C-alpha cells in the first residue's frame, strides 16, 4: 500500500452581482467570485491538492484560464476530471480536509450539502470529507470582504 498527501490553496476576488459557488453549492450572497470558470474556490483548492498528491502539476496546467473550453465551466467538472487523473494512476481518495476563509456570508448552513456534493464526485462517503469555515476577524483581504480563500489537504492511497 502506498499513500500520498497533497495540499491546495486558492483565492478568488469577490465582486458585486456575480453568482457565488462554493463546494459545488450555490450560496445566496450579494457578491460572487471573479473567475474564468464559475470560481468555486473550494473545488479549485481541492483539485490542486489531488493533482499535487501525485505531482501532476496544478489546476492551471490542466484547465488553463486562457482556454475558451473552460470559460464559465462548472468546477464540479474540473474536480471530476482531476479525480480521473488520480484514479488512472491507481489511487483513490482516503480523505480530504478543507478550510474556507470567508468573512461573509456565513456558510455553516451549507457545509453538509458541500460535503455530500464533493463526496459523490470523489466516490467516498461524506464522513471522509471535512469542510470547515472561519473568518479572519476582519483582517486582510478576506476580512475586508474582498476575497475568499480555501486550503485543502488530501490523502490518497494505492492498493
C-alpha positions in Angstrom: 0.0 0.0 0.0 1.3 3.5 -0.9 0.0 6.8 0.5 0.4 10.3 -0.8 -0.6 13.6 0.6 -1.4 16.8 -1.4 -2.3 20.3 -0.4 -4.0 23.0 -2.4 -4.8 26.7 -1.9 -6.9 29.0 -4.0 -8.1 32.6 -3.7 -10.8 34.5 -5.8 -11.7 38.1 -5.6 -15.3 38.9 -4.8 -17.4 41.3 -6.8 -21.0 42.5 -6.6 -23.7 40.9 -8.7 -21.9 37.6 -9.5 -23.1 34.1 -8.6 -21.3 32.6 -5.6 -20.4 28.9 -5.8 -18.5 27.1 -3.0 -18.0 23.3 -2.7 -20.4 22.7 -5.6 -23.2 24.6 -3.9 -24.7 27.9 -5.0 -24.7 30.3 -2.0 -27.0 33.3 -1.8 -24.9 36.4 -1.4 -24.6 39.9 -3.0 -21.1 39.0 -4.2 -19.6 36.2 -6.2 -16.2 35.2 -7.4 -14.3 36.8 -10.3 -13.1 33.9 -12.4 -12.7 32.4 -15.8 -14.7 29.3 -14.6 -17.6 29.5 -12.1 -14.9 30.5 -9.5 -15.6 27.7 -6.9 -12.6 28.4 -4.7 -13.1 25.3 -2.6 -13.2 22.9 -5.6 -10.2 24.6 -7.1 -8.1 24.1 -4.0 -9.3 20.5 -3.8 -8.2 19.9 -7.4 -4.8 21.3 -6.7 -4.5 19.1 -3.6 -5.4 16.0 -5.6 -3.1 16.8 -8.5 -0.3 17.8 -6.1 -0.5 14.4 -4.3 0.7 12.7 -7.5 3.0 15.5 -8.7 0.7 16.2 -11.7 1.0 20.0 -11.6 -1.8 22.3 -10.8 -5.3 23.2 -11.9 -3.9 25.8 -14.3 -1.8 23.3 -16.1 -4.8 21.0 -16.9 -7.5 23.6 -17.2 -5.9 26.9 -18.3 -7.8 30.1 -17.8 -6.8 31.1 -21.3 -8.8 28.4 -22.9 -12.4 29.1 -24.1 -13.2 25.4 -23.3 -13.2 26.3 -19.6 -14.9 29.7 -19.7 -17.8 29.6 -17.3 -17.3 25.8 -16.7 -18.9 24.2 -13.6 -16.0 23.5 -11.3 -17.5 20.1 -10.4 -16.5 19.0 -13.9 -12.9 20.1 -13.2 -13.0 18.1 -9.9 -14.3 15.0 -11.8 -11.5 15.3 -14.4 -8.9 15.9 -11.7 -10.0 12.8 -9.8 -10.0 10.8 -13.0 -6.3 11.6 -13.4 -5.8 10.3 -9.8 -7.7 7.1 -10.5 -5.9 6.5 -13.8 -2.7 6.1 -11.7 -4.3 3.6 -9.4 -5.0 5.9 -6.5 -8.2 6.6 -4.6 -9.1 9.2 -2.0 -8.8 8.3 1.7 -10.0 11.7 3.0 -10.0 15.4 2.3 -9.8 18.3 4.8 -10.8 21.8 3.5 -10.8 25.1 5.3 -12.7 28.1 3.9 -11.6 31.6 4.9 -14.5 33.9 4.3 -15.8 36.9 6.3 -19.3 37.0 4.8 -21.7 35.2 4.2 -21.7 32.7 6.9 -21.6 29.3 5.3 -22.2 26.9 8.2 -25.7 26.0 6.9 -24.2 24.9 3.5 -21.4 22.7 4.8 -23.4 19.4 4.8 -24.5 20.0 1.3 -20.9 20.7 0.2 -19.7 17.6 1.8 -22.4 15.5 0.1 -21.6 17.0 -3.4 -17.9 16.6 -3.0 -18.2 13.0 -1.6 -20.3 11.9 -4.6 -17.8 13.2 -7.1 -14.9 11.7 -5.2 -16.6 8.4 -4.7 -16.4 8.3 -0.9 -18.9 8.8 2.0 -19.4 12.4 3.3 -17.6 11.3 6.5 -14.4 11.3 4.6 -14.8 15.0 3.5 -14.2 17.7 6.1 -15.3 21.2 5.3 -14.7 24.0 7.9 -15.2 27.7 7.7 -13.6 30.6 9.5 -13.4 34.3 9.3 -10.2 36.3 9.6 -11.8 38.6 12.3 -11.8 41.5 9.8 -8.1 41.2 8.9 -6.7 41.3 5.4 -8.4 40.9 2.0 -10.7 38.2 3.4 -11.7 40.3 6.4 -12.4 43.3 4.2 -14.8 41.0 2.2 -12.6 41.4 -1.0 -11.9 37.7 -1.5 -12.5 34.1 -0.4 -9.6 31.7 0.2 -9.5 28.0 0.7 -6.9 25.5 1.9 -7.4 21.8 1.1 -5.4 18.7 2.1 -5.9 15.2 0.8 -4.6 11.7 1.5 -4.8 9.3 -1.4 -3.8 5.6 -1.4 -2.8 3.0 -3.9 -3.6 -0.5 -3.0 
